[in-house]
Amino acid sequence: MNSLQLFNNKKETSLLIILLIFLAFFNYFHEYFKYKEFKTEEIYSGTFQIVNIYKKDDFFVVKLQNSNFSFFTSLELLENLHKLDYIDITFVTLNIEFIDYLKGFYSKSIYHEEPFSKPSIKTILYDKINQIHKNSKISELFAALFLAIPVSKQSREFYTNWGISHLIAISGFHLAILLFISYWFIYLIYFQIHKKYFIYRNIKFDLLLISSIFAFFYLYLTDLVPSLLRSFVMFLLGILFLRANIKLLSFKTLFLTLLLILAIFPKFLFSISLWFSIAGVFYIFLYIKYFNNFPKILSIIFFNFWIFFVFNPVVHFFFYNTTYEQLLSPLLTILFTIFYPLELFLHLLGFGDILNDYIVILFDYKFIIFEKESKLFFFIFYILCSILSIFSKKFFIILNLLLLIFNINIYI
């Protein structure tokens, strides 16, 4: 049976867009009212969680967040300052515009109490990772991979130099592994129950629904990481579309996912992580559209190299660091498909440190770094050709010529 299209006519498309616009207006106005309440006092006091810590010469820059907003501020060097701890702090709200409130801002703190901890599932798991790995860089790596705890600036640059930042940021691949594990674990428990009490139900659909509940709790545990949220929303839409026999892998599905996220979560409009995640899936869909007939074995290799090269002009518009080691990124991505689930199982079994001696070798590697960037005009033209490639093979050919020219320019 052929799959149905997401939208059968322009009327359905228009109706959905209108509904999303109303939803977006409601949520953006709601954020604006919270902003106005925030601005009623020039001095704001509150309790915030410490998300990340950036060490300077004689002070810390810390990223703090509560349920309403996040911001950066400076603190003196404190020995007891740790990620996921909480701090009562007072800061100035002058010169903070609504856009700053949405995307995050910097403000000078004028008073703070001593940091304190609040026990939670996330802090317990984080402490366990720190106990397993005595090397701070390795513990930071697995805290990022399993709990989406942000890495330091130095570590972020290190992963950029290897071209593997996309592997450290939890997204679709990581969620797929976790869903696979939860699906079959639930199957072992639910199979007999289904056979005895719910034989009339579709067991696969039930397992997907229950797995989505586990995925939601994991999403909540990671504080709604944008790239993971994108994956989760697409997973939920996938379940609904499978049930309704609607085509899954389509640009319309991706576009709907983006609109839903931006309509419900206004702050993610300024999230580079979300836009990178959307762009990554977009280029995967382009690959499927034009290279779908490649032999499977060849496609595994070619896919990872093409995705790396096609994404490079986008990455280098925001991040200029370039190394020759980044050319190993496609191969490291393939190896990561083994490394991540293996490390997940090793940590669950209590042997998470068994590969530490090999991981340290990577951290000790020294790079020769040079800076290359995508110019604004080239970047705009590149994005335009990418979008038009959905509709025209000619623009897809132009896109491939552009990525070829760009990558030759930065690496040769």
Order of alpha helices (4+ residues) and beta strands (2+ residues): alpha-beta-beta-beta-beta-alpha-beta-beta-alpha-alpha-alpha-alpha-alpha-alpha-alpha-alpha-alpha-alpha-beta-alpha-alpha-beta-alpha-alpha
